[in-house]
Amino acid sequence: MSKFGVMVIGPAGAGKSTFCTALLTHLNLNRRSAFYVNLDPAAENFEHTPDLDIKELISVEDVMEDLHLGPNGGLVHCFEFLLENLDFLTEALDSLTEEYMIVFDMPGQIELYSHMPLIPTLVRHLSRAGGLDIRLCATYLLESTFMTDRSKFFAGTMAAMSAMVALELPHINVFSKMDLVKGQVRRKDIRKFLDPSPDLLDEDPQEKQRRLEALRDGREDPAQEEEYMDPNASSTVMRGASFRKLNRKVADVIENFGLVNFLELDVSKEDSVQAILSYIDDNVQWAEAQEPREPHDEMEVDDNV
């Protein structure tokens, strides 16, 4: 019997735990069973107490103190230790039924998804038929403020695509914290970011300003422009022709693969959370596994309460 789960991933500060909190609250309000698994060994504060917490097995603080590692090295060691003790997950999750949505709150170290085999190995264990057999959907959160910097946006989109390829799961990408870009990014421009295209680089206001300045100064050739820039200035690295070419290549790769598009999320709005949940349900086929209910079925209420 299959189980169902969502693996919430993305860079640090993207709002993963906030989304998990909103999702769990929404599930509870709609009388859906949820099981909350915290797999971030550095997490501290939770609005919903995890049903299973990796810190009961190992924590980054203990690893850093005992092995004299930094935060990143400590996090990698924690996941290596988890993979050596997978019974910690199996024993807690094995008894769950198909009614549950298992919410995995993941750490924000992007290397775990894109450069190392740790999370992909974990995914294979969780989803293995004959084992836990959890139908998983990866939900990658990217902070919406990335829209205000085109090069940063394409770097974040590339990281999302790397995670998609590495995890080999049904996958949705989500712009989190949409309330932060109100007044900064026009609505018609937001729609362009939902389906990334290299055209975003040409339409960048900073790029348009640079071209105007180049024409004004008679520097239409990018090679000429480099001559006017101080190679020792830190800003040169992020403004030169080589940097723009790199951004263009990254954008072209993203467009050629055609894998990445985004949904919008504002956790303060119930319908926004419901919209994301509906995509997750569709990806894992949660509804198909539920027992049919009578239209007027209600939960039993104890009259003495």
C-alpha positions as CSV (number, residue, x, y, z in Angstrom):
1,M,0.0,0.0,0.0
2,S,1.5,3.3,-1.1
3,K,2.0,6.3,1.2
4,F,2.1,9.9,0.1
5,G,4.5,12.7,0.9
6,V,6.0,16.0,-0.1
7,M,9.7,16.9,0.2
8,V,10.0,20.6,0.7
9,I,13.4,21.7,-0.5
10,G,15.2,24.9,-1.6
11,P,18.0,27.2,-0.5
12,A,18.4,28.6,3.0
13,G,15.9,31.4,3.7
14,A,13.5,30.4,1.0
15,G,10.7,29.9,3.5
16,K,10.6,26.1,3.6
17,S,9.6,25.8,7.3
18,T,7.1,28.6,6.9
19,F,5.5,26.8,4.0
20,C,5.5,23.5,6.0
21,T,3.7,25.3,8.8
22,A,1.1,26.8,6.5
23,L,0.6,23.4,4.7
24,L,0.2,21.5,8.0
25,T,-2.3,24.1,9.3
26,H,-4.3,23.9,6.0
27,L,-4.3,20.1,6.2
28,N,-5.5,20.1,9.7
29,L,-8.3,22.7,9.0
30,N,-9.5,20.5,6.2
31,R,-9.5,17.4,8.4
32,R,-6.7,15.7,6.5
33,S,-4.2,13.6,8.3
34,A,-0.6,14.8,8.2
35,F,2.7,13.6,9.6
36,Y,5.5,16.2,10.0
37,V,9.1,15.0,9.6
38,N,11.9,17.5,10.3
39,L,15.1,16.4,8.5
40,D,17.0,19.7,9.1
41,P,19.4,18.9,11.9
42,A,20.0,22.6,12.4
43,A,16.4,23.7,12.8
44,E,15.3,25.0,16.2
45,N,11.9,26.6,16.3
46,F,8.7,25.0,15.2
47,E,5.1,26.2,15.2
48,H,4.0,22.6,14.7
49,T,6.0,20.1,16.8
50,P,7.5,17.5,14.4
51,D,6.1,14.0,14.7
52,L,9.6,12.8,13.8
53,D,12.7,14.9,14.2
54,I,16.2,14.1,13.0
55,K,17.6,15.9,16.0
56,E,16.4,12.9,18.1
57,L,19.0,10.9,16.2
58,I,21.7,13.5,15.6
59,S,22.2,17.3,15.5
60,V,24.5,19.7,13.8
61,E,25.6,21.3,17.1
62,D,26.7,17.9,18.5
63,V,28.6,17.0,15.3
64,M,30.4,20.4,15.1
65,E,31.4,20.1,18.7
66,D,32.5,16.5,18.7
67,L,34.2,16.4,15.2
68,H,35.3,20.0,15.0
69,L,33.4,20.6,11.7
70,G,31.9,23.7,10.3
71,P,28.1,24.0,9.7
72,N,28.2,22.7,6.1
73,G,30.5,19.7,7.0
74,G,28.4,19.0,10.0
75,L,25.2,18.9,8.0
76,V,26.8,16.5,5.5
77,H,27.9,14.2,8.3
78,C,24.4,14.2,9.8
79,F,22.9,13.0,6.5
80,E,25.6,10.4,6.1
81,F,24.8,9.2,9.7
82,L,21.0,9.2,8.8
83,L,21.7,7.0,5.8
84,E,23.5,4.5,8.0
85,N,20.5,4.5,10.4
86,L,17.5,4.4,8.0
87,D,15.5,2.3,10.5
88,F,15.0,5.6,12.3
89,L,12.7,6.6,9.5
90,T,11.3,3.2,8.5
91,E,10.0,2.4,12.0
92,A,8.2,5.7,12.4
93,L,6.7,5.8,8.9
94,D,5.9,2.2,8.2
95,S,2.6,2.1,10.0
96,L,1.1,5.2,8.3
97,T,-1.8,4.7,6.0
98,E,-2.6,6.2,2.6
99,E,-4.8,8.9,4.3
100,Y,-1.7,10.7,5.6
101,M,0.3,13.4,3.8
102,I,3.9,13.1,5.1
103,V,5.6,16.5,5.0
104,F,9.4,16.4,4.9
105,D,11.0,19.6,6.0
106,M,14.5,19.6,4.4
107,P,17.7,21.6,5.1
108,G,18.7,24.5,2.9
109,Q,22.2,23.3,1.9
110,I,21.7,23.1,-1.9
111,E,24.8,20.8,-2.4
112,L,22.9,18.0,-0.8
113,Y,20.5,17.9,-3.7
114,S,22.7,18.9,-6.7
115,H,26.3,17.8,-5.9
116,M,26.1,14.9,-3.5
117,P,24.2,11.6,-3.7
118,L,22.9,11.9,-0.1
119,I,19.3,13.1,-0.7
120,P,18.9,11.0,-3.9
121,T,19.8,8.0,-1.9
122,L,17.3,8.9,0.8
123,V,14.6,9.4,-1.8
124,R,15.2,5.9,-3.2
125,H,14.8,4.4,0.2
126,L,11.6,6.3,1.0
127,S,10.0,5.5,-2.4
128,R,11.2,1.9,-2.9
129,A,8.3,-0.4,-3.8
130,G,8.1,-3.2,-1.2
131,G,9.6,-0.9,1.4
132,L,8.0,2.3,2.6
133,D,6.7,2.9,-0.9
134,I,6.0,6.6,-0.4
135,R,4.9,8.5,-3.5
136,L,6.9,11.7,-3.2
137,C,6.6,15.1,-4.8
138,A,9.6,17.5,-4.5
139,T,8.5,21.1,-3.9
140,Y,11.4,23.5,-4.6
141,L,11.0,27.0,-3.0
142,L,12.8,30.0,-4.5
143,E,12.4,33.4,-2.9
144,S,10.4,35.8,-5.1
145,T,12.9,38.6,-4.5
146,F,15.2,36.8,-7.0
147,M,13.1,38.4,-9.6
148,T,14.7,41.7,-8.9
149,D,18.1,40.5,-10.0
150,R,18.0,38.6,-13.4
151,S,21.4,36.9,-13.0
152,K,20.5,35.8,-9.5
153,F,17.2,34.5,-10.8
154,F,18.7,32.3,-13.5
155,A,21.3,31.0,-11.0
156,G,18.4,30.0,-8.7
157,T,16.5,28.5,-11.5
158,M,19.6,26.4,-12.6
159,A,19.8,25.1,-9.0
160,A,16.1,24.1,-9.1
161,M,16.7,22.3,-12.4
162,S,19.8,20.5,-10.9
163,A,17.6,19.3,-8.0
164,M,15.0,18.1,-10.5
165,V,17.5,16.0,-12.4
166,A,19.2,14.6,-9.3
167,L,16.1,13.6,-7.4
168,E,14.1,12.1,-10.3
169,L,10.8,12.9,-8.6
170,P,7.6,14.5,-9.7
171,H,8.6,18.1,-9.0
172,I,7.0,21.6,-8.7
173,N,8.9,24.9,-8.4
174,V,7.4,27.7,-6.3
175,F,8.1,31.3,-5.8
176,S,7.8,31.9,-2.1
177,K,7.2,35.2,-0.2
178,M,5.2,36.7,-3.1
179,D,4.1,39.5,-0.8
180,L,7.7,40.8,-0.8
181,V,7.7,41.8,-4.5
182,K,4.5,43.8,-4.4
183,G,5.3,47.2,-5.6
184,Q,8.8,46.1,-6.9
185,V,7.8,43.9,-9.8
186,R,4.8,44.6,-12.0
187,R,2.2,41.9,-12.4
188,K,2.8,41.5,-16.1
189,D,6.5,41.1,-15.5
190,I,5.9,38.4,-12.8
191,R,4.1,36.3,-15.4
192,K,7.3,36.3,-17.5
193,F,9.3,34.8,-14.6
194,L,6.9,31.9,-14.2
195,D,8.1,30.4,-17.5
196,P,11.8,31.4,-17.6
197,S,13.2,32.6,-20.9
198,P,16.5,34.2,-22.0
199,D,14.4,37.2,-23.1
200,L,14.3,38.2,-19.5
201,L,18.0,39.2,-19.8
202,D,17.3,41.5,-22.8
203,E,14.4,43.1,-20.9
204,D,16.4,43.7,-17.7
205,P,16.2,47.5,-16.9
206,Q,19.8,47.4,-15.8
207,E,20.8,45.9,-19.1
208,K,18.8,48.5,-21.0
209,Q,20.5,51.3,-19.0
210,R,23.9,49.8,-19.7
211,R,23.2,49.7,-23.5
212,L,22.1,53.4,-23.4
213,E,25.3,54.4,-21.6
214,A,27.4,52.4,-24.0
215,L,25.8,54.0,-27.0
216,R,26.1,57.5,-25.5
217,D,29.8,56.9,-24.9
218,G,30.4,55.3,-28.3
219,R,31.1,51.8,-26.8
220,E,28.8,49.6,-28.7
221,D,31.4,46.8,-28.9
222,P,31.5,44.8,-25.6
223,A,35.3,44.5,-25.9
224,Q,35.5,48.3,-25.9
225,E,33.4,48.4,-22.8
226,E,35.8,46.2,-20.9
227,E,38.5,48.7,-21.5
228,Y,36.6,51.3,-19.5
229,M,36.2,49.1,-16.5
230,D,38.6,48.7,-13.6
231,P,39.6,45.0,-13.5
232,N,40.4,45.3,-9.7
233,A,36.9,46.5,-8.8
234,S,34.5,43.9,-7.3
235,S,31.6,45.3,-9.4
236,T,33.5,44.5,-12.6
237,V,33.1,40.8,-12.0
238,M,29.4,41.1,-12.0
239,R,29.1,43.6,-14.9
240,G,31.5,42.6,-17.5
241,A,30.8,41.1,-20.9
242,S,32.0,37.7,-19.8
243,F,29.5,37.7,-16.9
244,R,26.7,38.6,-19.3
245,K,27.8,35.8,-21.7
246,L,27.7,33.3,-18.7
247,N,24.2,34.4,-17.8
248,R,23.1,34.0,-21.4
249,K,24.5,30.5,-21.6
250,V,22.8,29.5,-18.3
251,A,19.5,30.9,-19.5
252,D,19.9,29.0,-22.8
253,V,20.5,25.7,-21.0
254,I,17.4,26.3,-18.9
255,E,15.3,27.0,-22.0
256,N,16.7,24.1,-23.9
257,F,15.9,21.6,-21.2
258,G,12.4,23.1,-20.8
259,L,11.9,21.6,-17.4
260,V,11.4,24.6,-15.1
261,N,8.4,26.8,-14.5
262,F,7.1,28.3,-11.3
263,L,3.9,28.6,-9.3
264,E,3.3,31.5,-6.9
265,L,2.9,31.2,-3.1
266,D,1.7,33.6,-0.5
267,V,1.4,31.7,2.8
268,S,-0.8,34.3,4.3
269,K,-3.6,33.4,1.8
270,E,-5.4,30.1,2.3
271,D,-6.3,29.7,-1.4
272,S,-2.6,30.1,-2.3
273,V,-1.6,27.3,0.0
274,Q,-4.6,25.2,-1.3
275,A,-3.4,25.8,-4.9
276,I,0.1,24.4,-4.2
277,L,-1.4,21.5,-2.3
278,S,-3.6,20.6,-5.3
279,Y,-0.5,20.4,-7.5
280,I,1.2,18.1,-4.9
281,D,-1.9,15.9,-4.7
282,D,-2.1,15.6,-8.4
283,N,1.6,14.7,-8.7
284,V,1.4,11.9,-6.1
285,Q,-2.2,10.9,-7.1
286,W,-3.4,11.2,-3.5
287,A,-7.1,11.4,-4.3
288,E,-7.1,8.2,-6.3
289,A,-6.1,6.2,-3.2
290,Q,-8.7,7.5,-0.9
291,E,-11.8,5.5,0.1
292,P,-15.1,7.0,-1.2
293,R,-17.2,8.7,1.4
294,E,-20.9,9.4,1.7
295,P,-21.8,13.0,1.0
296,H,-23.0,13.6,4.5
297,D,-20.3,11.8,6.4
298,E,-19.3,13.7,9.5
299,M,-16.8,13.1,12.2
300,E,-18.2,11.6,15.4
301,V,-18.5,14.1,18.2
302,D,-18.5,13.2,21.9
303,D,-21.5,14.8,23.4
304,N,-19.7,15.0,26.8
305,V,-17.1,17.3,25.5
